[in-house]
Amino acid sequence: MLVERSAAAPVWAAHADAWQAEGRIRTPYGGGAEELPGVRLMASGLPYAQWNAGDVTDPELVDLDAVRAWYAARAVPWGLRVPPDVDWPHGRLALRKRCMGLRADAFIPMPCPPSVTIRPAVPGELELLARIDATAFGDPIEPNLGWVAPQLGAEGFRHVLALLDGEPVGVATGIRTRGVGGESVGVFGVGVLPEARRRGIGAALTSSLVSWGFDGGAALAHLNPETDAAARLYARLGFTEVTGLDIYVDMVDGGLR
């Protein structure tokens, strides 16, 4: 596990950097970011556990009462990401979040497929971005509106749209950070409408954001594949899968619920 951890640790750190960047831009909306002993916290201010989370860096130092109090002050559900080699007896293990990383010298850029263009989104396209994202992932649009709105125009954030024959069919979000994980770029929410899939659009969206990150000085790109098919797609760009993070929830009342 030591070898696996050495490969995964930079990706975990960069992932935590990106989530804390999310928290900071949401401070005016009830979110925030905080460093407590042994854990890095972020909150979106939205009432969804997947958008309020912390990263455990040293389980021996974590004061769960302090973590609970921080999230209670924001009145949001929350969870923690924990390295899988850590003995974590609190709450309930919900899932393992897969992680992939890519160093700049291993990047294999992907061209746009025929009839496809990729361009940055603009603030006036909030509803368009949220609608495509919701449709691509089978989610309701209202939560997506609340998630995307603070990102648009925020420093270090970039949304891109894929257009097929001029019609918007895909979205993705990039986050550039400079923190514990060094200079990094995270790629999130790569979504393509069902009727436009299997054309290489997801790879082109990802490639566009990775290029943006590396051109801006990032040394590492990172993302989280949700399926084996997604992992194979990202591997074509040079990404390598590393050990993922365990997600724990229900850590209230001493972890008994």
Secondary structure, DSSP 8 states (H G I E B T S, - for coil): -HHHHHHHHHHHHHHHHHHHHHHHHTGGGT-EEEEETTEEEEE-SSS-GGGEEEEES-TTT--HHHHHHHHHTTT---EEEE-TTS---SSEEEEEEEEEEEEGGG-------TTEEEEE--GGGHHHHHHHHHHHHT--HHHHHHHHTTTTT-TTEEEEEEEETTEEEEEEEEEEEEETTEEEEEEEEEEE-GGG-SSSHHHHHHHHHHHHHHHTT-SEEEE--SSHHHHHHHHTTT-EEEEEEEEEE---GGGT-
